[in-house]
C-alpha cells in the first residue's frame, strides 16, 4: 500500500493501515513518514479531522 496517496484515502482505512505499518514494520510514526516521504503534520491533521488522535506512548492513532 502506497501511503503517498493518504490525502485521498478513506480515513478509517488510512488509520488502520498506518497503525498496522507502525506496529509491524516501522516502530514509530517518524520512521513511517520518513520512509514514505510524506508530511507528518498533514498526515496527523488528516486523521485528526476524521476524529483520530495520535497517542505517542501507544504509537498508534485511536
N, C-alpha and C positions, 0 to 999 in steps of 0.2 A: 504494500500500500504506500503510495507516494503522498506524504503529508504536505508537499508543496502546494497542494490544492485545498488546503484546510479552510480557506476563506469561503469556499462554496460547498463544503461538505455539510451533511446533516449534523447538527451539533451533538446530538446524543451518540451517533456513530463516531464522531470525532473524539469525544470524551472517552469512549470505550477503547478506541484504537490507541490513543495517547497513553492511557493508563496501562494498557497491555504492553505497549512497547517500552514504557519506563520500567515496568516490572520485569519483563522478560529479556530485554536487550540492552537498555541504557543505564538503568540505576537511578537517574535523576533527569529532571526536565532540561537542565542546561546541556547535558550531553545529547539529548534528543534534538533540541533546536540547532545545536552546532552541526550535527550530522546531516540534518535535512536543510540546513542553511535557511531557516525561517526566523522571523522576528518573534522573539519570545513575548514581548509586550502585546503584539497583535494576536498571538495565539491565546494568551491569557484573557485578553479583552473579549475575544470571540466566544470563549467558553463562559466567561463571567456574564456576558449578555444573555446567555442561554440558561443562566441560573446555577452554574457550577463554579465552585471556588477551588483554588489550588491550595492544598494543605501540604506545605513543605516537609513537615515532620513525617507525614504518611506517604509523601512522594506520589500523590495522586489528586485528581480532581474528584470532587463529590458534590 
